Amino acid sequence: MSKEMGRLDSKIQQLKQELILIIEATGLDSQDTLRLSQKLDQLKSGFIYVKHSYKK
Protein backbone atom coordinates (compact mmCIF):
# COMPACT_ATOMS: atom_id res chain seq x y z
CA MET A 1 0.00 0.00 0.00
CA SER A 2 1.37 3.39 -0.93
CA LYS A 3 1.90 6.13 1.61
CA GLU A 4 -1.01 8.10 0.14
CA MET A 5 -3.34 5.10 0.27
CA GLY A 6 -2.33 4.45 3.87
CA ARG A 7 -3.04 8.07 4.77
CA LEU A 8 -6.44 7.97 3.06
CA ASP A 9 -7.32 4.67 4.71
CA SER A 10 -6.47 6.05 8.16
CA LYS A 11 -8.55 9.17 7.54
CA ILE A 12 -11.47 7.04 6.28
CA GLN A 13 -11.37 4.90 9.43
CA GLN A 14 -11.25 8.02 11.61
CA LEU A 15 -14.21 9.60 9.82
CA LYS A 16 -16.22 6.37 10.14
CA GLN A 17 -15.81 6.55 13.91
CA GLU A 18 -16.71 10.25 13.93
CA LEU A 19 -19.78 9.54 11.80
CA ILE A 20 -21.00 6.92 14.28
CA LEU A 21 -20.69 9.45 17.11
CA ILE A 22 -22.43 12.19 15.13
CA ILE A 23 -25.29 9.85 14.20
CA GLU A 24 -25.72 8.84 17.84
CA ALA A 25 -25.71 12.48 18.94
CA THR A 26 -27.74 14.16 16.18
CA GLY A 27 -29.56 11.40 14.27
CA LEU A 28 -29.46 10.23 10.67
CA ASP A 29 -31.23 13.27 9.24
CA SER A 30 -29.03 16.02 10.68
CA GLN A 31 -26.94 18.38 8.58
CA ASP A 32 -23.82 17.31 10.50
CA THR A 33 -24.44 13.67 9.61
CA LEU A 34 -25.01 14.53 5.96
CA ARG A 35 -21.91 16.73 5.75
CA LEU A 36 -19.63 14.12 7.34
CA SER A 37 -21.14 11.33 5.24
CA GLN A 38 -20.43 13.32 2.07
CA LYS A 39 -16.86 13.96 3.19
CA LEU A 40 -16.43 10.23 3.82
CA ASP A 41 -17.77 9.47 0.34
CA GLN A 42 -15.24 11.88 -1.18
CA LEU A 43 -12.37 10.21 0.68
CA LYS A 44 -13.54 6.77 -0.41
CA SER A 45 -13.67 7.95 -4.01
CA GLY A 46 -10.16 9.36 -3.66
CA PHE A 47 -8.93 6.07 -2.23
CA ILE A 48 -10.41 4.12 -5.14
CA TYR A 49 -8.88 6.58 -7.63
CA VAL A 50 -5.43 6.26 -6.06
CA LYS A 51 -5.76 2.48 -5.87
CA HIS A 52 -6.56 2.24 -9.58
CA SER A 53 -3.77 4.68 -10.45
CA TYR A 54 -1.21 2.40 -8.81
CA LYS A 55 -2.49 -0.65 -10.69
CA LYS A 56 -1.66 0.90 -14.07
ABEGO torsion letter per residue (X at the ends): XBAAAAAAAAAAAAAAAAAAAAAAAAEAABAAAAAAAAAAAAAAAAAAAAAAAAAX
